[in-house]
Amino acid sequence: MKLAIRNVLINLLNIKPLENVLVLTDTKMEKIGRMFYDASKSINLETALMVMEARTRDGEELPLHVSKAMRSSNVVIAPTYYSITYTKAVKNACLAGARIASLPRISEFSIKKGGLTADYKKVREDVEKMFNAVDGSNFVEVTSKNGTAIYFSVRERKWFKDYGEIKEGSFGNLPAGDVFIAPVEKSVNGKIVFDSFEFSTSKKTELTIEDGRIVEMKGVNKQLKEFLENHPKAKVIGEFGIGSNYKAKVIGNALEDEKAKGTVHFDIGSNVNIGGLIDVPLHVGGVIKKPTVKVDNRIIIENGVWQI
C-alpha cells in the first residue's frame, strides 16, 4: 500500500524533494493519513502532518488555521472523512498556487486493488476520449433501467476532465478518472434513482427534480434531510459526471464509485468551484450503474457500455 501511494505522489502530484507538503487528515482517517505522510516523507524532506477534528459533512468549511497552512503549502494531500473539495479553503489555496489532492473516505480497497492502482496513462486516454465526445455540447439526457430519467442543459458550461495529474493552482480527487460539469441549474428536470448513495437509508435513493429544484426525496437519511431543510439553496443538482477509471469499482464509497467506468454520477449542492452558481457548504452524491447517456441526441453510453 505504501508503495502504491508513493507511486501516486510521484507520478500524479509530481512532488519535488524540497517542496512544502502538507498531509491534512482527521481523527477518523488518521491511520490512512499517516500512510500518506510516511510515503511523502520517503520522497520529500519538507512534509508536515496535520490532524484535525473530523468535519460533520462534505463541503463544510475548514478552521482558519488549517486554511492558512494550506495556502502556505506547495502540495496538500487530504485523506479526510468528509470531502474538503468544494470549500473556500481549497479555492483560496489553489489561488495561492497549491496543488491539492482530496481523498475523502478513501478505502484500503482503493489503495490495494481499486482506482488508485490503475495505469493512469490508460485512464488519461479514456478521459480524453470521453471529454472529446461531450465538449461543446448543449443538452444531456440520462436514463437507466433502474428508473432514472433526467435531462438538463449544459449550454455555455465548461466540461472538466480529471485524469489524476494535479498541476499548480488546481485541485483534484484521488482516485481519479472522470469527466464532469455543472448543469445549468434551472434546466434540470426528471428523476434520479441512485444505485449507490452514501447518505441512503435503502438500496435505492430517489430524487425528483423540477426546474432545477429537488422537490421529493426517497431513501435519504435524516442527517441530509435536515441539512437540506435548513439550507434550501442546496436543493439542486450541482454536478453531473461520467466515470472513466477502468480499475474503479462500485463499493459504496463515493470517492471510488464515481470513477468507475460504465457509471455516471450526480451530486447535490455546491458547484461554484466548477463554474456553477451554487455556493453552499454541501456536496454529496451517488452513482447510477449501466446508464444510457445521450448528448445532443447522440448516444455516447448505452446500458453502461461506451459507444464512442
C-alpha positions, -999 to 999 in steps of 0.1 A, spaced: 0 0 0 28 24 9 45 17 -25 12 23 -44 8 56 -25 44 66 -32 40 60 -69 8 81 -70 26 110 -52 55 109 -77 35 103 -109 3 123 -103 13 151 -79 49 153 -91 62 161 -56 97 175 -56 123 170 -28 122 205 -13 86 215 -18 64 222 13 39 193 15 10 192 40 -8 159 47 -41 170 61 -62 143 78 -86 140 107 -94 119 137 -114 94 116 -89 89 88 -56 93 107 -44 57 100 -45 62 63 -33 98 67 -2 86 83 4 62 54 4 92 30 26 111 54 52 83 55 51 79 17 56 116 12 84 117 38 102 90 18 105 113 -12 103 147 4 122 165 32 95 191 40 64 171 48 41 182 77 12 162 91 -19 180 105 -47 160 122 -79 180 128 -113 171 142 -134 154 116 -159 178 99 -197 170 101 -204 169 63 -189 171 29 -181 207 19 -180 221 54 -155 249 57 -122 243 75 -108 261 105 -89 293 97 -55 280 109 -59 249 86 -68 271 57 -37 293 63 -15 262 64 -29 250 31 -22 284 15 14 282 25 19 247 11 31 237 -24 11 204 -21 -18 194 1 -28 158 4 -61 154 22 -73 119 32 -102 132 53 -135 116 62 -156 144 47 -146 160 14 -128 193 15 -130 197 -23 -158 222 -25 -146 246 2 -133 282 1 -102 269 18 -94 248 -12 -103 276 -36 -80 301 -18 -51 276 -15 -53 270 -53 -53 307 -59 -21 308 -39 -6 282 -62 -11 250 -42 -17 215 -58 -44 198 -38 -54 161 -38 -86 154 -19 -93 118 -8 -125 118 12 -132 84 29 -106 67 8 -107 30 14 -80 4 16 -97 -13 -14 -89 18 -35 -53 16 -25 -48 -21 -28 -70 -31 -57 -92 -2 -69 -90 31 -87 -57 42 -72 -39 11 -87 -49 20 -123 -24 27 -151 -31 64 -153 -18 66 -188 -48 44 -198 -71 64 -175 -60 96 -193 -67 81 -227 -102 72 -217 -109 106 -200 -97 124 -231 -119 102 -253 -150 109 -233 -141 146 -229 -138 149 -267 -172 133 -271 -190 158 -248 -171 190 -250 -191 218 -265 -224 200 -261 -257 217 -252 -280 191 -238 -277 158 -218 -303 131 -211 -297 102 -188 -319 71 -185 -315 37 -168 -334 5 -163 -335 14 -126 -360 42 -133 -337 72 -138 -349 96 -165 -335 131 -163 -325 158 -188 -307 191 -185 -288 218 -203 -251 223 -202 -251 251 -228 -222 275 -222 -210 255 -192 -174 241 -191 -167 204 -191 -138 193 -168 -115 163 -171 -98 146 -142 -72 120 -150 -51 124 -119 -24 149 -128 -28 178 -105 -9 210 -116 0 242 -98 -31 261 -87 -55 233 -92 -72 205 -72 -85 170 -79 -98 139 -62 -78 106 -60 -86 80 -72 -91 100 -104 -108 93 -137 -139 112 -147 -154 139 -169 -178 163 -152 -198 196 -154 -221 219 -136 -255 216 -153 -275 248 -159 -293 248 -126 -328 256 -135 -328 233 -166 -326 200 -146 -359 180 -148 -368 144 -141 -360 116 -117 -327 102 -105 -325 67 -90 -292 61 -74 -277 26 -72 -252 37 -46 -256 68 -24 -237 72 9 -265 91 27 -291 64 18 -314 45 41 -324 20 14 -310 1 -15 -322 29 -39 -323 66 -33 -347 86 -55 -347 123 -62 -374 142 -82 -363 174 -97 -384 201 -112 -369 232 -129 -337 226 -110 -351 221 -75 -353 188 -57 -390 185 -48 -391 150 -35 -366 126 -18 -369 90 -10 -344 69 9 -323 98 21 -311 97 57 -322 121 84 -289 140 85 -290 150 49 -328 158 50 -323 181 80 -294 199 63 -314 205 31 -344 217 51 -322 243 68 -303 252 36 -329 252 8 -303 267 -17 -285 234 -16 -316 215 -30 -301 215 -65 -281 191 -87 -247 208 -87 -227 183 -107 -230 156 -134 -201 133 -140 -190 103 -161 -168 76 -146 -137 68 -166 -114 47 -145 -113 10 -156 -100 -2 -122 -125 16 -100 -155 -4 -87 -188 5 -71 -182 -5 -34 -204 20 -16 -177 46 -13 -184 77 -33 -147 85 -40 -142 51 -56 -178 47 -70 -179 79 -90 -148 70 -110 -160 35 -121 -161 32 -159 -197 24 -170 -213 46 -144 -224 82 -141 -229 103 -110 -249 133 -98 -240 155 -68 -263 177 -47 -252 212 -36 -222 233 -43 -208 238 -78 -193 273 -77 -158 258 -80 -167 242 -114 -185 272 -129 -219 269 -114 -239 293 -93 -244 274 -61 -222 283 -31 -233 262 -1 -214 241 24 -225 208 10 -215 185 -19 -228 149 -18 -239 124 -44 -242 89 -58 -239 68 -89 -260 51 -114 -249 18 -129 -253 9 -165 -269 42 -176 -277 53 -211 -265 88 -219 -274 110 -248 -256 141 -256 -273 164 -281 -294 134 -290 -264 112 -297 -259 80 -276 -225 80 -260 -231 53 -234 -257 26 -237 -265 4 -207 -231 12 -193 -211 5 -224 -193 34 -241 -203 40 -277 -175 64 -286 
